[in-house]
Amino acid sequence: MKKLFLTFIICSLSLFSFSQNFLTVTTVTEPGEGEEWGTSNFTENIGIAYKVADNCFFGLVKNGEDYDLYSRYLWKENVFVTIQAPTEEVIDNMELGLGYSLDVWKGLCFEPRYNVGLKENENGDRDGAINIGLSYTF
C-alpha cells in the first residue's frame, strides 16, 4: 500500500510539473579584458519563471550574488516586455526591457532586448543597454 501511495504522489507531482509552463532565461555577458568565454558568461544572470496567465510569467533571476524579481509579458507573438527589480530598493533599481524572441529550436530562443532603468541617474539620464539572451520554455 505504501508503494502504491508513493507511486501515486510521484506521478501526480510529475504530471503537475510537466503540464505547467516554465521559462528559463539567461543574459549572455561578455568576458572582461584578458578573460576567456566560459560557462559563467551564460549562467551569471540565469533565472526561472512560471506562467501564471496566458501572456504573463513571474520568477527570479540571479544577478551576481543576489536574486532579482522578474516578470515577462508577451505583448505580441514574439515581442515581450520585461521588468526586473532587486528585492531591496525595488523602485530605485527597477529596469524595463523590450525584446524579441526568435525560436531557434523547439522552444530554445535567441532574444535580443533593450533594457533601461526607470530612475534617472545623478546627471538626469536613464542608462539603457542592449542585451543578448537565451530562453527555453518547457
Secondary structure, DSSP 8 states (H G I E B T S, - for coil): -HHHHHHHHHHHHHHHHHHS-EEEEEEE----TT----THHHHTT-EEEEEEETTEEEEEEEETTEEEEEEEEE-SSSEEEEEEEESSSTTTT-EEEEEE-EEEETTEEEEEEEEEESS--TTS---EEEEEEEEEE-
